[in-house]
């Protein structure tokens, strides 16, 4: 807490010393701000040509620290790239005590996690198939899950906003299994009224009560006619009506009892892999003398950060943030991660660039803060970094991928950004933000940041962000435009 208060004081002093340096807003933004009922004081903006680092095109309240929401993931992912490298992997180790004879382990099996952010059902199944290939068929002892790499106090998934069944609220775990969230699949038959319901990954001893019926009609807002809810940790009820025209849909919902999720999923998946567990499945620590049966590797870091930034995956970002604190430590805490990233920032950026205030590194936080100028400094450094291409590839490319900007091109005037913007978005109830790289009509590449903190930010902020991005792109003075460029501008 003292560390956070000290950083808050530094940022406040910096912002007070530089608050008078705000530029007047461009005309293109004043109208959208008024229409959105957002005051200029609710917004911070910075636009910097990448080849002219000393002369910002726009700096509006750029030294005022604001809550960036998920844009804070840029700090976590770039720190990880810089310190761990794009090919870094997490290891999941399968360790045994006792003898293994004729396929039977006469003792416990330990699964020791290292914080893999994406140990999902397909990869778990592959690791268990490899474990089966060692000859293991029966575990007479207990299956013990070791998640001790992260030393974290209990936090309810409902703590942030009271909605603990939303997958974005999943809490980090040293042995994270499928984001603690199963996916319910729904499939309408070509005839008849029985809806097919399945769940992945399988959860041992879970019963699905399927009372939904299939009817005719347009698919429309299919989820509003359906209820998928846990009655308890052993019963999932599906009720309501489902249209045949909807064909197949999926619904991701966090498990109602997060602590029992990994034990029950792993027990079910081991059974599917042909390995029987006769003992209990429980949490515990693996002893130093346990011998290695098999070691699985995660996806490389460059793939993980693409998921984090393109799809704004909070629990993956939190896993990565904690992983930074776990380097050279057998066990890490949130405080270790915070101090590690702060030390990296101090080493990587000039003393005149104020550090961020960090909580969990994902932006799913009420306390995280950063300035627009600091974010642009990060974007500039990343653009010149040996791993800069991996960092930019991790962003959502407007009109080209299925990331968080996929709907941006459908908003009025935004189609011109297709293929010309790589961005990270952020949204909380009172935050709307965006940061990344944009290419203007002139061919100039810019690092851009816009953050709005206001009670109307989530509902009204998109039109202002859109106007800001259009203004960044529209960077050729009118008298020098060609006829084709003028027509293109009018088309936006």
HELIX and SHEET records of a PDB file:
HELIX    1   1 UNK A    2  UNK A   18  1                                  17    
HELIX    2   2 UNK A   19  UNK A   21  5                                   3    
HELIX    3   3 UNK A   27  UNK A   35  1                                   9    
HELIX    4   4 UNK A   40  UNK A   42  5                                   3    
HELIX    5   5 UNK A   69  UNK A   72  5                                   4    
HELIX    6   6 UNK A   73  UNK A   84  1                                  12    
HELIX    7   7 UNK A  121  UNK A  133  1                                  13    
HELIX    8   8 UNK A  167  UNK A  169  5                                   3    
HELIX    9   9 UNK A  178  UNK A  180  5                                   3    
HELIX   10  10 UNK A  222  UNK A  225  5                                   4    
HELIX   11  11 UNK A  244  UNK A  246  5                                   3    
HELIX   12  12 UNK A  258  UNK A  272  1                                  15    
HELIX   13  13 UNK A  301  UNK A  311  1                                  11    
HELIX   14  14 UNK A  314  UNK A  326  1                                  13    
HELIX   15  15 UNK A  334  UNK A  348  1                                  15    
HELIX   16  16 UNK A  372  UNK A  383  1                                  12    
HELIX   17  17 UNK A  388  UNK A  393  1                                   6    
HELIX   18  18 UNK A  408  UNK A  410  5                                   3    
HELIX   19  19 UNK A  415  UNK A  417  5                                   3    
HELIX   20  20 UNK A  457  UNK A  473  1                                  17    
HELIX   21  21 UNK A  478  UNK A  480  5                                   3    
HELIX   22  22 UNK A  483  UNK A  491  1                                   9    
SHEET    1   A 6 UNK A  58  UNK A  60  0                                        
SHEET    2   A 6 UNK A  43  UNK A  49 -1                                        
SHEET    3   A 6 UNK A 445  UNK A 453 -1                                        
SHEET    4   A 6 UNK A 431  UNK A 439 -1                                        
SHEET    5   A 6 UNK A 421  UNK A 428 -1                                        
SHEET    6   A 6 UNK A 396  UNK A 397 -1                                        
SHEET    1   B 5 UNK A 281  UNK A 283  0                                        
SHEET    2   B 5 UNK A 143  UNK A 146  1                                        
SHEET    3   B 5 UNK A 109  UNK A 112  1                                        
SHEET    4   B 5 UNK A  91  UNK A  96 -1                                        
SHEET    5   B 5 UNK A 291  UNK A 297 -1                                        
SHEET    1   C 4 UNK A  99  UNK A 101  0                                        
SHEET    2   C 4 UNK A 104  UNK A 106 -1                                        
SHEET    3   C 4 UNK A 138  UNK A 139  1                                        
SHEET    4   C 4 UNK A 276  UNK A 277  1                                        
SHEET    1   D 3 UNK A 196  UNK A 200  0                                        
SHEET    2   D 3 UNK A 181  UNK A 187 -1                                        
SHEET    3   D 3 UNK A 248  UNK A 254 -1                                        
SHEET    1   E 3 UNK A 207  UNK A 210  0                                        
SHEET    2   E 3 UNK A 235  UNK A 243  1                                        
SHEET    3   E 3 UNK A 213  UNK A 215  1                                        
SHEET    1   F 3 UNK A 207  UNK A 210  0                                        
SHEET    2   F 3 UNK A 235  UNK A 243  1                                        
SHEET    3   F 3 UNK A 226  UNK A 232 -1                                        
END                                                                             
